[in-house]
């Protein structure tokens, strides 16, 4: 065999080997991509964050409520307190859910999200919630449609219903029942009622609390409780 023939044969062999390597790499990449897309959405723990809060509400609403607000909450028989109960305690009691996080510094938020029937529930903490992520805000909404087909938040067992604020406030109440339970609001319009409180505590601390309530056909369909303490 001539030198030219040997060189041609070697190049052909080398080319086939390179082609085999590229095919193998391509198959491996395809397998990894198929594996990635085969992972269920729940395993990715992509959960919807709490509804955004219009912080200008606090500026426009005077703190007219003397009595303390948003001090405690209950989920069925589970009892908790704003600024005291950590998100992990709720997660442990319910046995479902993953604590999510986004943002940093003052914009940092940690939350749990749950759903049942037509209800969606968020419990959240932020920078003021400390390193153990104590709950400073809770939101529950009646969506008007069944959330059973949704996969972004786990289902909370029925025994953890209803959510109640301060032993008296829960979704489904009429507007007149809310006023009877809480007294006159700080501000109210056709769709939204706001209760605002600010008070002095011991050792120079000051607490602020809000209940932001939304109504549909005179029925309470959304409630947000927020409480923070500063010095």
Secondary structure, DSSP 8 states (H G I E B T S, - for coil): --HHHHHHHHHHHHHHHHHHHHHHHHHHHHHHHHHHHHS-HHHHT---------THHHHHS-----S--S-EEEETTEEEETTTSBHHHHHHHH-----EEE--GGG-EEEEEEEETTEEEEEEEEGGGTTTTB--EEEEEE-SS--TT--SSEE--GGG--EEETTTB-TT-BHHHHHHHH-S-SEE-SSEEEEEEEEE-GGG-EEEEEEEEEEETTEEEEEEEEEEEE-
